[in-house]
Each structure stands twice: as C-alpha cells, then as structure tokens.
C-alpha cells in the first residue's frame, strides 16, 4: 500500500502517515527501499484503523446521556 492509499484509507494526510511510519505504528514491507518508494504493510494499516475504531467506540459507549443525563 502506498502512502497516498494509506492516507485515504485512514482519512488522514500523507504527512501523518509518514509520522506513523517513523513512530513504528505502521510498518514498511521493505524498509529502506533502494528505489525510494514506500510500500506499507497492509495488515499494519488495517490493525491501526481497527485500534482507532475500537477507541472511538469505547469513547462513544462511555459518553452517553445514559451515563450523564441532562439536568441531573
């Protein structure tokens, strides 16, 4: 997966993808590609998106009116 494809899949910009690669959140298939291209491991992008979705769902589940009704 290219940087641009990963950015579209995760709904972020390309510089964020490069930051995720630098931090190790996303993995390259062939680090230090001699041709200069970046090929990102698809499984790492999918796993990152799944972690974001789980965190989003946890936040939504804990921030409902049932937990903090208006006017109480």
CHARMM-style PDB file with segment names, atoms N, HN, CA, C and O in Angstrom:
ATOM      1  N   UNK     1       0.857  -1.162   0.000  1.00  0.00      PROA
ATOM      2  CA  UNK     1       0.000   0.000   0.000  1.00  0.00      PROA
ATOM      3  C   UNK     1       0.908   1.231   0.000  1.00  0.00      PROA
ATOM      4  O   UNK     1       1.890   1.293   0.739  1.00  0.00      PROA
ATOM      5  N   UNK     2       0.573   2.180  -0.816  1.00  0.00      PROA
ATOM      6  HN  UNK     2      -0.225   2.130  -1.416  1.00  0.00      PROA
ATOM      7  CA  UNK     2       1.370   3.404  -0.886  1.00  0.00      PROA
ATOM      8  C   UNK     2       0.986   4.352   0.250  1.00  0.00      PROA
ATOM      9  O   UNK     2      -0.009   4.136   0.942  1.00  0.00      PROA
ATOM     10  N   UNK     3       1.778   5.394   0.431  1.00  0.00      PROA
ATOM     11  HN  UNK     3       2.586   5.570  -0.131  1.00  0.00      PROA
ATOM     12  CA  UNK     3       1.482   6.411   1.440  1.00  0.00      PROA
ATOM     13  C   UNK     3       0.136   7.053   1.135  1.00  0.00      PROA
ATOM     14  O   UNK     3      -0.674   7.255   2.040  1.00  0.00      PROA
ATOM     15  N   UNK     4      -0.109   7.375  -0.127  1.00  0.00      PROA
ATOM     16  HN  UNK     4       0.548   7.211  -0.863  1.00  0.00      PROA
ATOM     17  CA  UNK     4      -1.367   8.006  -0.514  1.00  0.00      PROA
ATOM     18  C   UNK     4      -2.564   7.088  -0.260  1.00  0.00      PROA
ATOM     19  O   UNK     4      -3.596   7.535   0.239  1.00  0.00      PROA
ATOM     20  N   UNK     5      -2.425   5.815  -0.601  1.00  0.00      PROA
ATOM     21  HN  UNK     5      -1.586   5.452  -1.006  1.00  0.00      PROA
ATOM     22  CA  UNK     5      -3.512   4.857  -0.362  1.00  0.00      PROA
ATOM     23  C   UNK     5      -3.805   4.718   1.132  1.00  0.00      PROA
ATOM     24  O   UNK     5      -4.964   4.685   1.544  1.00  0.00      PROA
ATOM     25  N   UNK     6      -2.753   4.637   1.933  1.00  0.00      PROA
ATOM     26  HN  UNK     6      -1.811   4.664   1.598  1.00  0.00      PROA
ATOM     27  CA  UNK     6      -2.932   4.522   3.391  1.00  0.00      PROA
ATOM     28  C   UNK     6      -3.603   5.770   3.950  1.00  0.00      PROA
ATOM     29  O   UNK     6      -4.458   5.675   4.831  1.00  0.00      PROA
ATOM     30  N   UNK     7      -3.222   6.934   3.445  1.00  0.00      PROA
ATOM     31  HN  UNK     7      -2.528   7.012   2.729  1.00  0.00      PROA
ATOM     32  CA  UNK     7      -3.818   8.192   3.905  1.00  0.00      PROA
ATOM     33  C   UNK     7      -5.316   8.218   3.596  1.00  0.00      PROA
ATOM     34  O   UNK     7      -6.117   8.629   4.435  1.00  0.00      PROA
ATOM     35  N   UNK     8      -5.687   7.788   2.416  1.00  0.00      PROA
ATOM     36  HN  UNK     8      -5.036   7.454   1.734  1.00  0.00      PROA
ATOM     37  CA  UNK     8      -7.104   7.750   2.052  1.00  0.00      PROA
ATOM     38  C   UNK     8      -7.864   6.744   2.908  1.00  0.00      PROA
ATOM     39  O   UNK     8      -8.981   7.017   3.347  1.00  0.00      PROA
ATOM     40  N   UNK     9      -7.266   5.592   3.143  1.00  0.00      PROA
ATOM     41  HN  UNK     9      -6.358   5.370   2.787  1.00  0.00      PROA
ATOM     42  CA  UNK     9      -7.903   4.524   3.928  1.00  0.00      PROA
ATOM     43  C   UNK     9      -8.132   4.959   5.373  1.00  0.00      PROA
ATOM     44  O   UNK     9      -9.145   4.611   5.979  1.00  0.00      PROA
ATOM     45  N   UNK    10      -7.185   5.722   5.920  1.00  0.00      PROA
ATOM     46  HN  UNK    10      -6.362   6.005   5.427  1.00  0.00      PROA
ATOM     47  CA  UNK    10      -7.278   6.161   7.314  1.00  0.00      PROA
ATOM     48  C   UNK    10      -7.885   7.558   7.463  1.00  0.00      PROA
ATOM     49  O   UNK    10      -8.073   8.031   8.584  1.00  0.00      PROA
ATOM     50  N   UNK    11      -8.189   8.216   6.358  1.00  0.00      PROA
ATOM     51  HN  UNK    11      -8.036   7.833   5.447  1.00  0.00      PROA
ATOM     52  CA  UNK    11      -8.760   9.575   6.362  1.00  0.00      PROA
ATOM     53  C   UNK    11      -7.832  10.578   7.049  1.00  0.00      PROA
ATOM     54  O   UNK    11      -8.267  11.396   7.859  1.00  0.00      PROA
ATOM     55  N   UNK    12      -6.545  10.496   6.708  1.00  0.00      PROA
ATOM     56  HN  UNK    12      -6.191   9.831   6.050  1.00  0.00      PROA
ATOM     57  CA  UNK    12      -5.543  11.429   7.242  1.00  0.00      PROA
ATOM     58  C   UNK    12      -4.696  11.933   6.083  1.00  0.00      PROA
ATOM     59  O   UNK    12      -4.857  11.475   4.952  1.00  0.00      PROA
ATOM     60  N   UNK    13      -3.787  12.882   6.358  1.00  0.00      PROA
ATOM     61  HN  UNK    13      -3.656  13.255   7.276  1.00  0.00      PROA
ATOM     62  CA  UNK    13      -2.928  13.372   5.281  1.00  0.00      PROA
ATOM     63  C   UNK    13      -1.646  12.528   5.196  1.00  0.00      PROA
ATOM     64  O   UNK    13      -1.346  11.742   6.095  1.00  0.00      PROA
ATOM     65  N   UNK    14      -0.918  12.703   4.125  1.00  0.00      PROA
ATOM     66  HN  UNK    14      -1.162  13.341   3.395  1.00  0.00      PROA
ATOM     67  CA  UNK    14       0.289  11.904   3.875  1.00  0.00      PROA
ATOM     68  C   UNK    14       1.362  12.143   4.928  1.00  0.00      PROA
ATOM     69  O   UNK    14       2.096  11.218   5.278  1.00  0.00      PROA
ATOM     70  N   UNK    15       1.466  13.362   5.436  1.00  0.00      PROA
ATOM     71  HN  UNK    15       0.870  14.113   5.151  1.00  0.00      PROA
ATOM     72  CA  UNK    15       2.495  13.620   6.452  1.00  0.00      PROA
ATOM     73  C   UNK    15       2.188  12.854   7.738  1.00  0.00      PROA
ATOM     74  O   UNK    15       3.106  12.453   8.452  1.00  0.00      PROA
ATOM     75  N   UNK    16       0.907  12.648   8.037  1.00  0.00      PROA
ATOM     76  HN  UNK    16       0.161  12.974   7.457  1.00  0.00      PROA
ATOM     77  CA  UNK    16       0.547  11.861   9.220  1.00  0.00      PROA
ATOM     78  C   UNK    16       0.959  10.398   9.021  1.00  0.00      PROA
ATOM     79  O   UNK    16       1.420   9.745   9.958  1.00  0.00      PROA
ATOM     80  N   UNK    17       0.793   9.897   7.814  1.00  0.00      PROA
ATOM     81  HN  UNK    17       0.418  10.427   7.053  1.00  0.00      PROA
ATOM     82  CA  UNK    17       1.213   8.522   7.509  1.00  0.00      PROA
ATOM     83  C   UNK    17       2.724   8.396   7.697  1.00  0.00      PROA
ATOM     84  O   UNK    17       3.201   7.409   8.257  1.00  0.00      PROA
ATOM     85  N   UNK    18       3.467   9.382   7.236  1.00  0.00      PROA
ATOM     86  HN  UNK    18       3.080  10.184   6.781  1.00  0.00      PROA
ATOM     87  CA  UNK    18       4.928   9.342   7.404  1.00  0.00      PROA
ATOM     88  C   UNK    18       5.305   9.385   8.884  1.00  0.00      PROA
ATOM     89  O   UNK    18       6.269   8.737   9.291  1.00  0.00      PROA
ATOM     90  N   UNK    19       4.564  10.134   9.687  1.00  0.00      PROA
ATOM     91  HN  UNK    19       3.780  10.661   9.355  1.00  0.00      PROA
ATOM     92  CA  UNK    19       4.816  10.184  11.136  1.00  0.00      PROA
ATOM     93  C   UNK    19       4.503   8.824  11.770  1.00  0.00      PROA
ATOM     94  O   UNK    19       5.226   8.370  12.656  1.00  0.00      PROA
ATOM     95  N   UNK    20       3.430   8.181  11.317  1.00  0.00      PROA
ATOM     96  HN  UNK    20       2.842   8.550  10.597  1.00  0.00      PROA
ATOM     97  CA  UNK    20       3.085   6.852  11.837  1.00  0.00      PROA
ATOM     98  C   UNK    20       4.147   5.823  11.450  1.00  0.00      PROA
ATOM     99  O   UNK    20       4.448   4.920  12.231  1.00  0.00      PROA
ATOM    100  N   UNK    21       4.706   5.951  10.270  1.00  0.00      PROA
ATOM    101  HN  UNK    21       4.462   6.685   9.636  1.00  0.00      PROA
ATOM    102  CA  UNK    21       5.806   5.068   9.856  1.00  0.00      PROA
ATOM    103  C   UNK    21       7.035   5.309  10.715  1.00  0.00      PROA
ATOM    104  O   UNK    21       7.687   4.358  11.149  1.00  0.00      PROA
ATOM    105  N   UNK    22       7.356   6.569  10.964  1.00  0.00      PROA
ATOM    106  HN  UNK    22       6.827   7.341  10.612  1.00  0.00      PROA
ATOM    107  CA  UNK    22       8.538   6.913  11.758  1.00  0.00      PROA
ATOM    108  C   UNK    22       8.413   6.424  13.197  1.00  0.00      PROA
ATOM    109  O   UNK    22       9.400   6.032  13.819  1.00  0.00      PROA
ATOM    110  N   UNK    23       7.174   6.452  13.722  1.00  0.00      PROA
ATOM    111  HN  UNK    23       6.372   6.770  13.217  1.00  0.00      PROA
ATOM    112  CA  UNK    23       6.965   6.023  15.112  1.00  0.00      PROA
ATOM    113  C   UNK    23       6.811   4.510  15.245  1.00  0.00      PROA
ATOM    114  O   UNK    23       6.799   3.984  16.357  1.00  0.00      PROA
ATOM    115  N   UNK    24       6.695   3.812  14.120  1.00  0.00      PROA
ATOM    116  HN  UNK    24       6.705   4.240  13.216  1.00  0.00      PROA
ATOM    117  CA  UNK    24       6.547   2.358  14.170  1.00  0.00      PROA
ATOM    118  C   UNK    24       5.105   1.889  14.257  1.00  0.00      PROA
ATOM    119  O   UNK    24       4.849   0.689  14.359  1.00  0.00      PROA
ATOM    120  N   UNK    25       4.154   2.825  14.216  1.00  0.00      PROA
ATOM    121  HN  UNK    25       4.361   3.800  14.133  1.00  0.00      PROA
ATOM    122  CA  UNK    25       2.740   2.448  14.247  1.00  0.00      PROA
ATOM    123  C   UNK    25       2.349   1.704  12.968  1.00  0.00      PROA
ATOM    124  O   UNK    25       1.535   0.780  12.999  1.00  0.00      PROA
ATOM    125  N   UNK    26       2.938   2.118  11.850  1.00  0.00      PROA
ATOM    126  HN  UNK    26       3.599   2.868  11.825  1.00  0.00      PROA
ATOM    127  CA  UNK    26       2.754   1.436  10.570  1.00  0.00      PROA
ATOM    128  C   UNK    26       4.099   0.864  10.149  1.00  0.00      PROA
ATOM    129  O   UNK    26       5.149   1.423  10.466  1.00  0.00      PROA
ATOM    130  N   UNK    27       4.058  -0.250   9.435  1.00  0.00      PROA
ATOM    131  HN  UNK    27       3.205  -0.704   9.177  1.00  0.00      PROA
ATOM    132  CA  UNK    27       5.285  -0.934   9.042  1.00  0.00      PROA
ATOM    133  C   UNK    27       5.461  -0.922   7.527  1.00  0.00      PROA
ATOM    134  O   UNK    27       4.501  -1.043   6.766  1.00  0.00      PROA
ATOM    135  N   UNK    28       6.709  -0.773   7.118  1.00  0.00      PROA
ATOM    136  HN  UNK    28       7.489  -0.674   7.736  1.00  0.00      PROA
ATOM    137  CA  UNK    28       7.038  -0.864   5.685  1.00  0.00      PROA
ATOM    138  C   UNK    28       7.280  -2.323   5.330  1.00  0.00      PROA
ATOM    139  O   UNK    28       7.800  -3.092   6.138  1.00  0.00      PROA
ATOM    140  N   UNK    29       6.896  -2.696   4.112  1.00  0.00      PROA
ATOM    141  HN  UNK    29       6.473  -2.071   3.455  1.00  0.00      PROA
ATOM    142  CA  UNK    29       7.149  -4.053   3.633  1.00  0.00      PROA
ATOM    143  C   UNK    29       8.643  -4.247   3.419  1.00  0.00      PROA
ATOM    144  O   UNK    29       9.207  -5.266   3.816  1.00  0.00      PROA
ATOM    145  N   UNK    30       9.275  -3.273   2.794  1.00  0.00      PROA
ATOM    146  HN  UNK    30       8.817  -2.445   2.472  1.00  0.00      PROA
ATOM    147  CA  UNK    30      10.711  -3.339   2.524  1.00  0.00      PROA
ATOM    148  C   UNK    30      11.330  -2.035   3.024  1.00  0.00      PROA
ATOM    149  O   UNK    30      11.490  -1.088   2.254  1.00  0.00      PROA
ATOM    150  N   UNK    31      11.680  -1.985   4.323  1.00  0.00      PROA
ATOM    151  HN  UNK    31      11.550  -2.754   4.948  1.00  0.00      PROA
ATOM    152  CA  UNK    31      12.272  -0.740   4.845  1.00  0.00      PROA
ATOM    153  C   UNK    31      13.523  -0.364   4.064  1.00  0.00      PROA
ATOM    154  O   UNK    31      14.332  -1.220   3.706  1.00  0.00      PROA
ATOM    155  N   UNK    32      13.665   0.910   3.810  1.00  0.00      PROA
ATOM    156  HN  UNK    32      13.008   1.606   4.100  1.00  0.00      PROA
ATOM    157  CA  UNK    32      14.836   1.387   3.088  1.00  0.00      PROA
ATOM    158  C   UNK    32      14.854   0.934   1.648  1.00  0.00      PROA
ATOM    159  O   UNK    32      15.914   0.611   1.111  1.00  0.00      PROA
ATOM    160  N   UNK    33      13.696   0.906   1.014  1.00  0.00      PROA
ATOM    161  HN  UNK    33      12.835   1.169   1.451  1.00  0.00      PROA
ATOM    162  CA  UNK    33      13.567   0.500  -0.380  1.00  0.00      PROA
ATOM    163  C   UNK    33      14.608   1.249  -1.226  1.00  0.00      PROA
ATOM    164  O   UNK    33      14.625   2.480  -1.224  1.00  0.00      PROA
ATOM    165  N   UNK    34      15.472   0.526  -1.945  1.00  0.00      PROA
ATOM    166  HN  UNK    34      15.458  -0.473  -1.946  1.00  0.00      PROA
ATOM    167  CA  UNK    34      16.519   1.186  -2.731  1.00  0.00      PROA
ATOM    168  C   UNK    34      15.982   2.046  -3.877  1.00  0.00      PROA
ATOM    169  O   UNK    34      16.714   2.871  -4.423  1.00  0.00      PROA
ATOM    170  N   UNK    35      14.723   1.863  -4.243  1.00  0.00      PROA
ATOM    171  HN  UNK    35      14.128   1.192  -3.799  1.00  0.00      PROA
ATOM    172  CA  UNK    35      14.123   2.645  -5.320  1.00  0.00      PROA
ATOM    173  C   UNK    35      13.444   3.901  -4.797  1.00  0.00      PROA
ATOM    174  O   UNK    35      12.923   4.694  -5.582  1.00  0.00      PROA
ATOM    175  N   UNK    36      13.443   4.093  -3.490  1.00  0.00      PROA
ATOM    176  HN  UNK    36      13.867   3.449  -2.853  1.00  0.00      PROA
ATOM    177  CA  UNK    36      12.920   5.310  -2.889  1.00  0.00      PROA
ATOM    178  C   UNK    36      11.441   5.306  -2.569  1.00  0.00      PROA
ATOM    179  O   UNK    36      10.962   6.217  -1.892  1.00  0.00      PROA
ATOM    180  N   UNK    37      10.703   4.315  -3.032  1.00  0.00      PROA
ATOM    181  HN  UNK    37      11.091   3.576  -3.581  1.00  0.00      PROA
ATOM    182  CA  UNK    37       9.272   4.248  -2.750  1.00  0.00      PROA
ATOM    183  C   UNK    37       9.005   3.641  -1.383  1.00  0.00      PROA
ATOM    184  O   UNK    37       9.828   2.900  -0.847  1.00  0.00      PROA
ATOM    185  N   UNK    38       7.858   3.960  -0.835  1.00  0.00      PROA
ATOM    186  HN  UNK    38       7.189   4.562  -1.271  1.00  0.00      PROA
ATOM    187  CA  UNK    38       7.451   3.398   0.446  1.00  0.00      PROA
ATOM    188  C   UNK    38       6.295   2.444   0.187  1.00  0.00      PROA
ATOM    189  O   UNK    38       5.270   2.832  -0.375  1.00  0.00      PROA
ATOM    190  N   UNK    39       6.466   1.203   0.598  1.00  0.00      PROA
ATOM    191  HN  UNK    39       7.299   0.888   1.055  1.00  0.00      PROA
ATOM    192  CA  UNK    39       5.422   0.192   0.459  1.00  0.00      PROA
ATOM    193  C   UNK    39       5.024  -0.213   1.876  1.00  0.00      PROA
ATOM    194  O   UNK    39       5.800  -0.856   2.582  1.00  0.00      PROA
ATOM    195  N   UNK    40       3.818   0.164   2.289  1.00  0.00      PROA
ATOM    196  HN  UNK    40       3.187   0.686   1.715  1.00  0.00      PROA
ATOM    197  CA  UNK    40       3.363  -0.052   3.655  1.00  0.00      PROA
ATOM    198  C   UNK    40       2.639  -1.389   3.760  1.00  0.00      PROA
ATOM    199  O   UNK    40       1.844  -1.759   2.896  1.00  0.00      PROA
ATOM    200  N   UNK    41       2.935  -2.098   4.839  1.00  0.00      PROA
ATOM    201  HN  UNK    41       3.580  -1.798   5.541  1.00  0.00      PROA
ATOM    202  CA  UNK    41       2.292  -3.381   5.093  1.00  0.00      PROA
ATOM    203  C   UNK    41       0.791  -3.159   5.328  1.00  0.00      PROA
ATOM    204  O   UNK    41       0.402  -2.431   6.241  1.00  0.00      PROA
ATOM    205  N   UNK    42      -0.036  -3.786   4.507  1.00  0.00      PROA
ATOM    206  HN  UNK    42       0.280  -4.377   3.765  1.00  0.00      PROA
ATOM    207  CA  UNK    42      -1.484  -3.589   4.571  1.00  0.00      PROA
ATOM    208  C   UNK    42      -2.026  -3.996   5.941  1.00  0.00      PROA
ATOM    209  O   UNK    42      -2.885  -3.310   6.494  1.00  0.00      PROA
ATOM    210  N   UNK    43      -1.536  -5.093   6.486  1.00  0.00      PROA
ATOM    211  HN  UNK    43      -0.838  -5.650   6.037  1.00  0.00      PROA
ATOM    212  CA  UNK    43      -2.026  -5.572   7.784  1.00  0.00      PROA
ATOM    213  C   UNK    43      -1.790  -4.541   8.886  1.00  0.00      PROA
ATOM    214  O   UNK    43      -2.613  -4.414   9.792  1.00  0.00      PROA
ATOM    215  N   UNK    44      -0.686  -3.808   8.825  1.00  0.00      PROA
ATOM    216  HN  UNK    44      -0.017  -3.912   8.089  1.00  0.00      PROA
ATOM    217  CA  UNK    44      -0.417  -2.814   9.863  1.00  0.00      PROA
ATOM    218  C   UNK    44      -1.371  -1.628   9.738  1.00  0.00      PROA
ATOM    219  O   UNK    44      -1.756  -1.036  10.746  1.00  0.00      PROA
ATOM    220  N   UNK    45      -1.754  -1.277   8.513  1.00  0.00      PROA
ATOM    221  HN  UNK    45      -1.441  -1.758   7.694  1.00  0.00      PROA
ATOM    222  CA  UNK    45      -2.713  -0.191   8.304  1.00  0.00      PROA
ATOM    223  C   UNK    45      -4.093  -0.626   8.792  1.00  0.00      PROA
ATOM    224  O   UNK    45      -4.792   0.147   9.448  1.00  0.00      PROA
ATOM    225  N   UNK    46      -4.481  -1.841   8.481  1.00  0.00      PROA
ATOM    226  HN  UNK    46      -3.913  -2.468   7.949  1.00  0.00      PROA
ATOM    227  CA  UNK    46      -5.779  -2.350   8.924  1.00  0.00      PROA
ATOM    228  C   UNK    46      -5.832  -2.457  10.447  1.00  0.00      PROA
ATOM    229  O   UNK    46      -6.849  -2.128  11.057  1.00  0.00      PROA
ATOM    230  N   UNK    47      -4.741  -2.914  11.062  1.00  0.00      PROA
ATOM    231  HN  UNK    47      -3.915  -3.181  10.566  1.00  0.00      PROA
ATOM    232  CA  UNK    47      -4.696  -3.033  12.521  1.00  0.00      PROA
ATOM    233  C   UNK    47      -4.769  -1.654  13.176  1.00  0.00      PROA
ATOM    234  O   UNK    47      -5.438  -1.493  14.197  1.00  0.00      PROA
ATOM    235  N   UNK    48      -4.094  -0.667  12.605  1.00  0.00      PROA
ATOM    236  HN  UNK    48      -3.551  -0.798  11.776  1.00  0.00      PROA
ATOM    237  CA  UNK    48      -4.135   0.690  13.146  1.00  0.00      PROA
ATOM    238  C   UNK    48      -5.562   1.238  13.068  1.00  0.00      PROA
ATOM    239  O   UNK    48      -6.055   1.835  14.025  1.00  0.00      PROA
ATOM    240  N   UNK    49      -6.221   1.033  11.929  1.00  0.00      PROA
ATOM    241  HN  UNK    49      -5.821   0.547  11.152  1.00  0.00      PROA
ATOM    242  CA  UNK    49      -7.597   1.511  11.778  1.00  0.00      PROA
ATOM    243  C   UNK    49      -8.529   0.804  12.770  1.00  0.00      PROA
ATOM    244  O   UNK    49      -9.430   1.434  13.324  1.00  0.00      PROA
ATOM    245  N   UNK    50      -8.322  -0.485  12.993  1.00  0.00      PROA
ATOM    246  HN  UNK    50      -7.590  -0.996  12.543  1.00  0.00      PROA
ATOM    247  CA  UNK    50      -9.144  -1.227  13.954  1.00  0.00      PROA
ATOM    248  C   UNK    50      -8.945  -0.690  15.369  1.00  0.00      PROA
ATOM    249  O   UNK    50      -9.906  -0.591  16.131  1.00  0.00      PROA
ATOM    250  N   UNK    51      -7.701  -0.341  15.731  1.00  0.00      PROA
ATOM    251  HN  UNK    51      -6.920  -0.422  15.112  1.00  0.00      PROA
ATOM    252  CA  UNK    51      -7.442   0.240  17.056  1.00  0.00      PROA
ATOM    253  C   UNK    51      -8.137   1.591  17.194  1.00  0.00      PROA
ATOM    254  O   UNK    51      -8.711   1.885  18.243  1.00  0.00      PROA
ATOM    255  N   UNK    52      -8.092   2.407  16.162  1.00  0.00      PROA
ATOM    256  HN  UNK    52      -7.626   2.169  15.310  1.00  0.00      PROA
ATOM    257  CA  UNK    52      -8.777   3.703  16.197  1.00  0.00      PROA
ATOM    258  C   UNK    52     -10.292   3.522  16.341  1.00  0.00      PROA
ATOM    259  O   UNK    52     -10.938   4.223  17.120  1.00  0.00      PROA
ATOM    260  N   UNK    53     -10.842   2.585  15.592  1.00  0.00      PROA
ATOM    261  HN  UNK    53     -10.317   2.015  14.959  1.00  0.00      PROA
ATOM    262  CA  UNK    53     -12.281   2.333  15.655  1.00  0.00      PROA
ATOM    263  C   UNK    53     -12.683   1.819  17.040  1.00  0.00      PROA
ATOM    264  O   UNK    53     -13.716   2.228  17.569  1.00  0.00      PROA
ATOM    265  N   UNK    54     -11.892   0.942  17.627  1.00  0.00      PROA
ATOM    266  HN  UNK    54     -11.052   0.610  17.197  1.00  0.00      PROA
ATOM    267  CA  UNK    54     -12.187   0.430  18.967  1.00  0.00      PROA
ATOM    268  C   UNK    54     -12.133   1.551  20.002  1.00  0.00      PROA
ATOM    269  O   UNK    54     -12.980   1.616  20.893  1.00  0.00      PROA
ATOM    270  N   UNK    55     -11.149   2.425  19.887  1.00  0.00      PROA
ATOM    271  HN  UNK    55     -10.461   2.372  19.163  1.00  0.00      PROA
ATOM    272  CA  UNK    55     -11.030   3.546  20.814  1.00  0.00      PROA
ATOM    273  C   UNK    55     -12.211   4.499  20.641  1.00  0.00      PROA
ATOM    274  O   UNK    55     -12.747   5.006  21.627  1.00  0.00      PROA
ATOM    275  N   UNK    56     -12.617   4.742  19.408  1.00  0.00      PROA
ATOM    276  HN  UNK    56     -12.182   4.330  18.607  1.00  0.00      PROA
ATOM    277  CA  UNK    56     -13.759   5.612  19.136  1.00  0.00      PROA
ATOM    278  C   UNK    56     -15.026   5.019  19.731  1.00  0.00      PROA
ATOM    279  O   UNK    56     -15.816   5.726  20.358  1.00  0.00      PROA
ATOM    280  N   UNK    57     -15.219   3.722  19.533  1.00  0.00      PROA
ATOM    281  HN  UNK    57     -14.577   3.148  19.024  1.00  0.00      PROA
ATOM    282  CA  UNK    57     -16.419   3.069  20.045  1.00  0.00      PROA
ATOM    283  C   UNK    57     -16.433   3.073  21.573  1.00  0.00      PROA
ATOM    284  O   UNK    57     -17.486   3.282  22.176  1.00  0.00      PROA
ATOM    285  N   UNK    58     -15.287   2.846  22.204  1.00  0.00      PROA
ATOM    286  HN  UNK    58     -14.432   2.677  21.714  1.00  0.00      PROA
ATOM    287  CA  UNK    58     -15.199   2.899  23.660  1.00  0.00      PROA
ATOM    288  C   UNK    58     -15.564   4.284  24.163  1.00  0.00      PROA
ATOM    289  O   UNK    58     -16.303   4.418  25.138  1.00  0.00      PROA
ATOM    290  N   UNK    59     -15.051   5.315  23.504  1.00  0.00      PROA
ATOM    291  HN  UNK    59     -14.451   5.207  22.712  1.00  0.00      PROA
ATOM    292  CA  UNK    59     -15.368   6.684  23.899  1.00  0.00      PROA
ATOM    293  C   UNK    59     -16.861   6.947  23.767  1.00  0.00      PROA
ATOM    294  O   UNK    59     -17.476   7.516  24.670  1.00  0.00      PROA
ATOM    295  N   UNK    60     -17.450   6.534  22.642  1.00  0.00      PROA
ATOM    296  HN  UNK    60     -16.951   6.072  21.909  1.00  0.00      PROA
ATOM    297  CA  UNK    60     -18.877   6.744  22.435  1.00  0.00      PROA
ATOM    298  C   UNK    60     -19.710   5.998  23.478  1.00  0.00      PROA
ATOM    299  O   UNK    60     -20.713   6.518  23.966  1.00  0.00      PROA
ATOM    300  N   UNK    61     -19.291   4.787  23.815  1.00  0.00      PROA
ATOM    301  HN  UNK    61     -18.476   4.364  23.418  1.00  0.00      PROA
ATOM    302  CA  UNK    61     -20.028   3.985  24.794  1.00  0.00      PROA
ATOM    303  C   UNK    61     -19.986   4.600  26.189  1.00  0.00      PROA
ATOM    304  O   UNK    61     -20.904   4.394  26.983  1.00  0.00      PROA
ATOM    305  N   UNK    62     -18.935   5.348  26.491  1.00  0.00      PROA
ATOM    306  HN  UNK    62     -18.190   5.516  25.846  1.00  0.00      PROA
ATOM    307  CA  UNK    62     -18.810   5.927  27.833  1.00  0.00      PROA
ATOM    308  C   UNK    62     -19.297   7.365  27.906  1.00  0.00      PROA
ATOM    309  O   UNK    62     -19.304   7.956  28.985  1.00  0.00      PROA
ATOM    310  N   UNK    63     -19.700   7.932  26.794  1.00  0.00      PROA
ATOM    311  HN  UNK    63     -19.695   7.452  25.917  1.00  0.00      PROA
ATOM    312  CA  UNK    63     -20.151   9.324  26.769  1.00  0.00      PROA
ATOM    313  C   UNK    63     -21.565   9.419  26.203  1.00  0.00      PROA
ATOM    314  O   UNK    63     -21.795  10.009  25.148  1.00  0.00      PROA
ATOM    315  N   UNK    64     -22.496   8.827  26.928  1.00  0.00      PROA
ATOM    316  HN  UNK    64     -22.309   8.347  27.785  1.00  0.00      PROA
ATOM    317  CA  UNK    64     -23.889   8.885  26.511  1.00  0.00      PROA
ATOM    318  C   UNK    64     -24.709   9.600  27.566  1.00  0.00      PROA
ATOM    319  O   UNK    64     -24.254   9.787  28.695  1.00  0.00      PROA
ATOM    320  N   UNK    65     -25.905   9.995  27.202  1.00  0.00      PROA
ATOM    321  HN  UNK    65     -26.274   9.843  26.285  1.00  0.00      PROA
ATOM    322  CA  UNK    65     -26.790  10.631  28.180  1.00  0.00      PROA
ATOM    323  C   UNK    65     -27.189   9.652  29.271  1.00  0.00      PROA
ATOM    324  O   UNK    65     -27.524  10.069  30.380  1.00  0.00      PROA
ATOM    325  N   UNK    66     -27.160   8.366  28.979  1.00  0.00      PROA
ATOM    326  HN  UNK    66     -26.888   8.027  28.078  1.00  0.00      PROA
ATOM    327  CA  UNK    66     -27.493   7.367  29.995  1.00  0.00      PROA
ATOM    328  C   UNK    66     -26.510   7.432  31.147  1.00  0.00      PROA
ATOM    329  O   UNK    66     -26.884   7.202  32.297  1.00  0.00      PROA
ATOM    330  N   UNK    67     -25.248   7.746  30.849  1.00  0.00      PROA
ATOM    331  HN  UNK    67     -24.944   7.933  29.915  1.00  0.00      PROA
ATOM    332  CA  UNK    67     -24.223   7.832  31.886  1.00  0.00      PROA
ATOM    333  C   UNK    67     -24.217   9.179  32.574  1.00  0.00      PROA
ATOM    334  O   UNK    67     -23.764   9.295  33.713  1.00  0.00      PROA
ATOM    335  N   UNK    68     -24.711  10.190  31.900  1.00  0.00      PROA
ATOM    336  HN  UNK    68     -25.078  10.096  30.975  1.00  0.00      PROA
ATOM    337  CA  UNK    68     -24.710  11.545  32.457  1.00  0.00      PROA
ATOM    338  C   UNK    68     -25.942  12.286  31.932  1.00  0.00      PROA
ATOM    339  O   UNK    68     -25.825  13.152  31.065  1.00  0.00      PROA
ATOM    340  N   UNK    69     -27.122  11.947  32.456  1.00  0.00      PROA
ATOM    341  HN  UNK    69     -27.218  11.243  33.161  1.00  0.00      PROA
ATOM    342  CA  UNK    69     -28.354  12.545  31.938  1.00  0.00      PROA
ATOM    343  C   UNK    69     -28.357  14.076  32.082  1.00  0.00      PROA
ATOM    344  O   UNK    69     -27.821  14.626  33.045  1.00  0.00      PROA
ATOM    345  N   UNK    70     -28.962  14.732  31.117  1.00  0.00      PROA
ATOM    346  HN  UNK    70     -29.397  14.285  30.335  1.00  0.00      PROA
ATOM    347  CA  UNK    70     -29.064  16.181  31.138  1.00  0.00      PROA
ATOM    348  C   UNK    70     -29.966  16.588  32.301  1.00  0.00      PROA
ATOM    349  O   UNK    70     -31.030  15.998  32.493  1.00  0.00      PROA
ATOM    350  N   UNK    71     -29.556  17.581  33.069  1.00  0.00      PROA
ATOM    351  HN  UNK    71     -28.692  18.060  32.913  1.00  0.00      PROA
ATOM    352  CA  UNK    71     -30.367  18.097  34.169  1.00  0.00      PROA
ATOM    353  C   UNK    71     -30.242  17.334  35.471  1.00  0.00      PROA
ATOM    354  O   UNK    71     -30.963  17.626  36.425  1.00  0.00      PROA
ATOM    355  N   UNK    72     -29.345  16.363  35.535  1.00  0.00      PROA
ATOM    356  HN  UNK    72     -28.759  16.125  34.760  1.00  0.00      PROA
ATOM    357  CA  UNK    72     -29.218  15.655  36.817  1.00  0.00      PROA
ATOM    358  C   UNK    72     -28.029  16.097  37.610  1.00  0.00      PROA
ATOM    359  OT1 UNK    72     -27.795  15.590  38.707  1.00  0.00      PROA
TER     360      UNK     72
END
